[in-house]
Amino acid sequence: MRSVNRLTVLGNVGSITVFDNVLKVSVATARTFKQDGERREKTDWVPVTIFEPGMREWVEENVKKGDKVYVEARVSQSSYGEGDNKKYTVDVVASLFNKL
């Protein structure tokens, strides 16, 4: 059976952090809901990880805080450390990153 691991994010860039071979882009997404009969809005921050060199360079040169972006990504789990110190992480890894 075929499986799918795809996440779509549409929102505004909050911050861009550059590491050695990785770029982390925080994307704000707004959702609305009703609570006690009133319409409310909440912002969710999605940390997007960019590994691909060409995509990293393009984002660094063309995207800035506040820009609206469309991202297609996969969810990836990894771990580091050993024994009782083992830590688990979940990353949203971009496969497509477009500025709108």
N, CA and C atoms as a LAMMPS dump frame, in Angstrom:
ITEM: TIMESTEP
0
ITEM: NUMBER OF ATOMS
300
ITEM: BOX BOUNDS ff ff ff
-5.0000000000000000e+02 5.0000000000000000e+02
-5.0000000000000000e+02 5.0000000000000000e+02
-5.0000000000000000e+02 5.0000000000000000e+02
ITEM: ATOMS id mol type element x y z
1 1 1 N 0.84 -1.172 0
2 1 2 C 0 0 0
3 1 3 C 0.888 1.238 0
4 2 1 N 0.496 2.227 -0.741
5 2 2 C 1.229 3.478 -0.827
6 2 3 C 0.943 4.334 0.398
7 3 1 N 1.921 5.121 0.82
8 3 2 C 1.721 6.022 1.947
9 3 3 C 2.105 7.441 1.535
10 4 1 N 1.661 8.417 2.31
11 4 2 C 1.921 9.822 2.008
12 4 3 C 2.396 10.512 3.276
13 5 1 N 3.431 11.312 3.135
14 5 2 C 3.948 12.121 4.231
15 5 3 C 4.14 13.529 3.675
16 6 1 N 3.064 14.325 3.667
17 6 2 C 3.144 15.666 3.111
18 6 3 C 2.388 16.634 3.997
19 7 1 N 3.017 17.764 4.229
20 7 2 C 2.44 18.828 5.034
21 7 3 C 2.494 20.106 4.205
22 8 1 N 1.412 20.848 4.166
23 8 2 C 1.36 22.114 3.45
24 8 3 C 1.198 23.237 4.46
25 9 1 N 2.024 24.272 4.309
26 9 2 C 1.978 25.42 5.216
27 9 3 C 1.846 26.684 4.377
28 10 1 N 0.881 27.528 4.724
29 10 2 C 0.688 28.824 4.079
30 10 3 C 0.632 29.852 5.188
31 11 1 N 1.572 30.786 5.186
32 11 2 C 1.606 31.774 6.268
33 11 3 C 2.655 32.833 6.023
34 12 1 N 3.008 33.536 7.096
35 12 2 C 3.965 34.635 7.018
36 12 3 C 5.23 34.299 7.802
37 13 1 N 6.363 34.676 7.235
38 13 2 C 7.651 34.413 7.863
39 13 3 C 7.811 35.274 9.111
40 14 1 N 8.196 34.612 10.212
41 14 2 C 8.459 35.327 11.452
42 14 3 C 9.936 35.558 11.652
43 15 1 N 10.729 34.539 11.38
44 15 2 C 12.177 34.668 11.528
45 15 3 C 12.875 33.653 10.637
46 16 1 N 14.13 33.97 10.307
47 16 2 C 14.981 33.071 9.535
48 16 3 C 16.282 32.946 10.308
49 17 1 N 16.638 31.713 10.658
50 17 2 C 17.867 31.463 11.4
51 17 3 C 18.783 30.595 10.56
52 18 1 N 20.027 31.054 10.406
53 18 2 C 21.008 30.359 9.583
54 18 3 C 21.946 29.561 10.495
55 19 1 N 22.078 28.27 10.204
56 19 2 C 23.049 27.403 10.862
57 19 3 C 24.057 26.974 9.803
58 20 1 N 24.993 26.114 10.143
59 20 2 C 26.039 25.708 9.191
60 20 3 C 25.462 25.222 7.86
61 21 1 N 24.725 24.135 7.877
62 21 2 C 24.194 23.556 6.641
63 21 3 C 22.682 23.468 6.66
64 22 1 N 22.056 24.243 7.533
65 22 2 C 20.604 24.179 7.707
66 22 3 C 20.055 25.587 7.877
67 23 1 N 18.861 25.791 7.352
68 23 2 C 18.141 27.049 7.535
69 23 3 C 16.843 26.722 8.251
70 24 1 N 16.51 27.481 9.283
71 24 2 C 15.25 27.293 10.006
72 24 3 C 14.409 28.542 9.777
73 25 1 N 13.208 28.334 9.25
74 25 2 C 12.299 29.442 8.98
75 25 3 C 11.041 29.225 9.819
76 26 1 N 10.707 30.195 10.636
77 26 2 C 9.508 30.131 11.452
78 26 3 C 8.369 30.782 10.676
79 27 1 N 7.293 30.016 10.45
80 27 2 C 6.163 30.502 9.656
81 27 3 C 4.92 30.578 10.539
82 28 1 N 4.289 31.758 10.569
83 28 2 C 3.077 31.973 11.362
84 28 3 C 1.86 31.622 10.526
85 29 1 N 1.008 30.777 11.102
86 29 2 C -0.258 30.437 10.456
87 29 3 C -1.386 30.799 11.414
88 30 1 N -2.462 31.338 10.88
89 30 2 C -3.59 31.746 11.728
90 30 3 C -4.738 30.758 11.558
91 31 1 N -5.362 30.427 12.654
92 31 2 C -6.558 29.571 12.597
93 31 3 C -7.651 30.227 13.422
94 32 1 N -8.883 30.025 12.996
95 32 2 C -10.019 30.592 13.707
96 32 3 C -10.864 29.471 14.285
97 33 1 N -11.505 29.773 15.398
98 33 2 C -12.367 28.797 16.061
99 33 3 C -13.38 29.559 16.905
100 34 1 N -14.415 28.855 17.324
101 34 2 C -15.421 29.459 18.203
102 34 3 C -15.214 28.95 19.619
103 35 1 N -15.273 29.878 20.564
104 35 2 C -15.17 29.531 21.974
105 35 3 C -16.177 30.394 22.723
106 36 1 N -17.033 29.728 23.468
107 36 2 C -18.096 30.423 24.199
108 36 3 C -18.935 31.298 23.276
109 37 1 N -19.164 30.807 22.047
110 37 2 C -20 31.518 21.093
111 37 3 C -19.298 32.662 20.375
112 38 1 N -18.053 32.932 20.711
113 38 2 C -17.307 34.013 20.064
114 38 3 C -16.255 33.444 19.122
115 39 1 N -16.074 34.135 18.011
116 39 2 C -15.048 33.736 17.055
117 39 3 C -13.692 34.235 17.575
118 40 1 N -12.729 33.327 17.608
119 40 2 C -11.391 33.67 18.086
120 40 3 C -10.35 33.279 17.038
121 41 1 N -9.185 33.867 17.158
122 41 2 C -8.091 33.553 16.248
123 41 3 C -6.838 33.249 17.06
124 42 1 N -6.093 32.266 16.61
125 42 2 C -4.845 31.886 17.276
126 42 3 C -3.77 31.719 16.219
127 43 1 N -2.569 32.129 16.546
128 43 2 C -1.43 31.956 15.65
129 43 3 C -0.642 30.726 16.066
130 44 1 N -0.376 29.857 15.105
131 44 2 C 0.495 28.703 15.316
132 44 3 C 1.795 28.968 14.56
133 45 1 N 2.916 28.729 15.215
134 45 2 C 4.222 28.913 14.592
135 45 3 C 4.759 27.561 14.155
136 46 1 N 5.061 27.44 12.862
137 46 2 C 5.558 26.19 12.3
138 46 3 C 7.039 26.382 11.95
139 47 1 N 7.924 25.658 12.634
140 47 2 C 9.352 25.759 12.302
141 47 3 C 9.668 24.867 11.101
142 48 1 N 10.072 25.473 9.995
143 48 2 C 10.372 24.742 8.765
144 48 3 C 11.891 24.632 8.632
145 49 1 N 12.363 23.424 8.373
146 49 2 C 13.787 23.16 8.208
147 49 3 C 14.103 23.009 6.732
148 50 1 N 15.159 23.698 6.286
149 50 2 C 15.574 23.61 4.885
150 50 3 C 17.003 23.068 4.84
151 51 1 N 17.168 21.886 4.244
152 51 2 C 18.473 21.258 4.099
153 51 3 C 19.081 21.49 2.717
154 52 1 N 18.238 21.506 1.678
155 52 2 C 18.712 21.553 0.293
156 52 3 C 19.502 22.833 0.029
157 53 1 N 20.783 22.719 -0.427
158 53 2 C 21.633 23.908 -0.607
159 53 3 C 21.034 24.983 -1.513
160 54 1 N 20.52 24.632 -2.683
161 54 2 C 19.963 25.64 -3.59
162 54 3 C 18.761 26.353 -2.996
163 55 1 N 17.914 25.615 -2.305
164 55 2 C 16.738 26.207 -1.676
165 55 3 C 17.156 27.125 -0.529
166 56 1 N 18.142 26.697 0.269
167 56 2 C 18.642 27.532 1.381
168 56 3 C 19.13 28.878 0.866
169 57 1 N 19.946 28.841 -0.164
170 57 2 C 20.499 30.075 -0.726
171 57 3 C 19.397 30.98 -1.253
172 58 1 N 18.43 30.392 -1.954
173 58 2 C 17.337 31.196 -2.522
174 58 3 C 16.537 31.868 -1.411
175 59 1 N 16.215 31.131 -0.362
176 59 2 C 15.441 31.695 0.749
177 59 3 C 16.235 32.805 1.429
178 60 1 N 17.517 32.587 1.684
179 60 2 C 18.345 33.619 2.318
180 60 3 C 18.366 34.912 1.5
181 61 1 N 18.421 34.793 0.186
182 61 2 C 18.537 35.956 -0.693
183 61 3 C 17.195 36.63 -0.993
184 62 1 N 16.079 35.897 -0.937
185 62 2 C 14.813 36.429 -1.444
186 62 3 C 13.677 36.541 -0.441
187 63 1 N 13.812 35.954 0.724
188 63 2 C 12.704 35.919 1.681
189 63 3 C 13.096 36.694 2.926
190 64 1 N 12.134 37.457 3.464
191 64 2 C 12.399 38.23 4.682
192 64 3 C 11.194 38.148 5.619
193 65 1 N 11.384 38.603 6.818
194 65 2 C 10.328 38.608 7.825
195 65 3 C 9.087 39.306 7.274
196 66 1 N 7.933 38.697 7.488
197 66 2 C 6.667 39.271 7.04
198 66 3 C 6.188 38.763 5.696
199 67 1 N 7.075 38.197 4.89
200 67 2 C 6.677 37.686 3.575
201 67 3 C 5.703 36.52 3.711
202 68 1 N 4.722 36.474 2.815
203 68 2 C 3.791 35.346 2.764
204 68 3 C 4.459 34.249 1.95
205 69 1 N 4.419 33.016 2.493
206 69 2 C 5.069 31.896 1.831
207 69 3 C 4.154 30.678 1.776
208 70 1 N 4.43 29.825 0.796
209 70 2 C 3.749 28.549 0.623
210 70 3 C 4.833 27.473 0.693
211 71 1 N 4.649 26.508 1.592
212 71 2 C 5.659 25.482 1.807
213 71 3 C 5.018 24.097 1.694
214 72 1 N 5.68 23.219 0.95
215 72 2 C 5.329 21.802 0.976
216 72 3 C 6.489 21.1 1.651
217 73 1 N 6.159 20.192 2.578
218 73 2 C 7.204 19.577 3.383
219 73 3 C 6.814 18.158 3.773
220 74 1 N 7.753 17.475 4.395
221 74 2 C 7.506 16.169 4.981
222 74 3 C 7.844 16.266 6.464
223 75 1 N 7.251 15.416 7.256
224 75 2 C 7.53 15.371 8.678
225 75 3 C 8.568 14.276 8.904
226 76 1 N 9.637 14.612 9.621
227 76 2 C 10.732 13.674 9.826
228 76 3 C 11.083 13.6 11.306
229 77 1 N 11.261 12.392 11.804
230 77 2 C 11.655 12.195 13.2
231 77 3 C 13.104 11.748 13.242
232 78 1 N 13.847 12.253 14.223
233 78 2 C 15.221 11.791 14.415
234 78 3 C 15.521 11.788 15.909
235 79 1 N 16.687 11.302 16.252
236 79 2 C 17.08 11.27 17.654
237 79 3 C 18.578 11.485 17.764
238 80 1 N 19.01 11.877 18.941
239 80 2 C 20.434 12.028 19.212
240 80 3 C 20.67 11.728 20.69
241 81 1 N 21.914 11.437 21.026
242 81 2 C 22.24 11.06 22.395
243 81 3 C 22.057 9.57 22.59
244 82 1 N 22.397 9.111 23.808
245 82 2 C 22.301 7.69 24.109
246 82 3 C 21.699 7.465 25.481
247 83 1 N 21.143 6.288 25.658
248 83 2 C 20.624 5.876 26.964
249 83 3 C 19.584 6.836 27.513
250 84 1 N 19.738 7.214 28.772
251 84 2 C 18.798 8.125 29.43
252 84 3 C 18.849 9.535 28.867
253 85 1 N 19.905 9.871 28.138
254 85 2 C 20.065 11.206 27.559
255 85 3 C 19.572 11.288 26.117
256 86 1 N 18.958 10.225 25.628
257 86 2 C 18.481 10.219 24.241
258 86 3 C 17.324 11.201 24.085
259 87 1 N 17.415 12.045 23.082
260 87 2 C 16.4 13.052 22.787
261 87 3 C 15.816 12.781 21.405
262 88 1 N 14.523 13.04 21.261
263 88 2 C 13.83 12.843 19.997
264 88 3 C 13.367 14.185 19.465
265 89 1 N 13.463 14.351 18.156
266 89 2 C 13.023 15.589 17.526
267 89 3 C 12.093 15.272 16.366
268 90 1 N 11.25 16.214 16.035
269 90 2 C 10.389 16.128 14.858
270 90 3 C 10.638 17.387 14.043
271 91 1 N 10.969 17.215 12.77
272 91 2 C 11.244 18.34 11.89
273 91 3 C 10.243 18.376 10.75
274 92 1 N 9.893 19.583 10.335
275 92 2 C 9.109 19.817 9.133
276 92 3 C 10.142 20.196 8.068
277 93 1 N 10.452 19.27 7.172
278 93 2 C 11.53 19.436 6.2
279 93 3 C 10.958 19.858 4.849
280 94 1 N 11.336 21.045 4.392
281 94 2 C 10.781 21.62 3.166
282 94 3 C 11.263 20.886 1.924
283 95 1 N 10.329 20.614 1.014
284 95 2 C 10.665 20.103 -0.318
285 95 3 C 10.359 21.17 -1.369
286 96 1 N 9.512 22.13 -1.017
287 96 2 C 9.158 23.255 -1.89
288 96 3 C 8.943 24.476 -1.011
289 97 1 N 9.526 25.599 -1.362
290 97 2 C 9.39 26.825 -0.577
291 97 3 C 9.203 27.982 -1.552
292 98 1 N 7.995 28.548 -1.597
293 98 2 C 7.692 29.642 -2.525
294 98 3 C 7.284 30.897 -1.775
295 99 1 N 7.783 32.009 -2.248
296 99 2 C 7.351 33.318 -1.75
297 99 3 C 6.171 33.757 -2.607
298 100 1 N 5.101 34.194 -1.963
299 100 2 C 3.9 34.602 -2.71
300 100 3 C 3.851 36.099 -2.913
